[in-house]
Amino acid sequence: MKMICVGRNYIEHARELGSEIPEEPVLFLKPDTAMLPPGEPFRLPPFSKEIHHEIELVLRISKKATQVSVEDSAYCYDQIGLGLDFTARDLQSKCKAKGLPWEIAKAFDGSAAVGEFGPVPSGDIEFDLRRGGQVVQAGSSRQMLHRFDALISFASRYFTLLPGDLVFTGTPAGVGPVASGDLLEGYLNGQLRLTCSVK
């Protein structure tokens, strides 16, 4: 299982980080070792002093896809959930300043948490992240620069997508630091779908 992640897919998030608005999807990968085991807390790593939460809609691939068209992409995924892309923002900033890849800030052990998956709703999908019961991030699929089918098609040009692979589709504005003792809860169309504690 691999995780294909999309960066800068929400304009306001790109702006809050001072990044350019991309014409094409910005992709990076997380290995399977980045997946936080179900029920396990996220443990703050010793190499970063600024870990940020990023809530995202996550698609689960159900059918092998290689260079699939946009029109056929909808047949390649069958479920959606919420995921947290934990980011070592201080490390990422240092890497970006030097023009270096920033996988160490994104793909470290335990840097991805996913919740319960279910059928993909029709229409726009609303979602939010709450920390200690307070909404800290909120977004809608209608705000995405590149929609689901376009993302699947684009990614499949470069990576063969296999059943069980996950596609993190980008985060809306509102990313921010997490701290030990935080309880993070993700809601999809008003339903609790993800819970993750921080230690």
Disulfide bonds with the S-S distance in Angstrom:
none
